[in-house]
Amino acid sequence: MCGRTLEAMCVAHTSEKSLHKGLQELRDSGIIDRRLFEWGDSLRQERNIGAHASGQQVKAQDARDILDFASAICEYVYVLTDRYENYKNRKSVEKKAP
């Protein structure tokens, strides 16, 4: 589900349907930074273990980390970015006020 969440975020903000390419486009467009891209790519690789019949299993701690990261990147992209933009706009208006 965490992988699907990131895929949906990529589709919402990029023209890519591939998680890997979508994360790259998010990074290249400045929506996420290099660190968040690396985290997202790590999550993508872990997600592939769980999503494909590879015979490997995702460890419980890795699953917790994946969930924590998915939550963090969504908060960064959808919540914190808007809060920061609102802050900047408010400060800009305050500077223009007599």
Residue pairs with C-beta under 8 A, 6 or more apart in sequence:
2 43
2 47
2 66
2 67
2 69
2 70
3 19
3 43
3 44
3 47
3 48
3 50
3 51
5 70
5 74
6 19
6 22
6 23
6 40
6 43
6 44
6 47
6 70
6 73
7 17
7 19
7 22
9 22
9 26
9 73
9 74
9 77
10 16
10 17
10 18
10 19
10 22
10 23
10 25
10 26
11 17
11 22
13 22
13 25
13 26
13 29
13 31
13 77
14 21
14 22
14 25
14 26
14 29
15 25
16 22
16 24
16 25
19 44
19 47
20 41
20 44
23 32
23 37
23 40
23 41
23 44
24 37
26 32
26 36
26 37
26 40
26 77
27 33
27 34
27 36
27 37
31 77
31 81
32 40
32 73
32 76
32 77
36 73
36 76
39 69
39 72
39 73
40 69
40 73
42 69
43 66
43 69
43 70
46 58
46 62
46 66
47 66
48 54
49 56
49 57
49 58
50 58
58 66
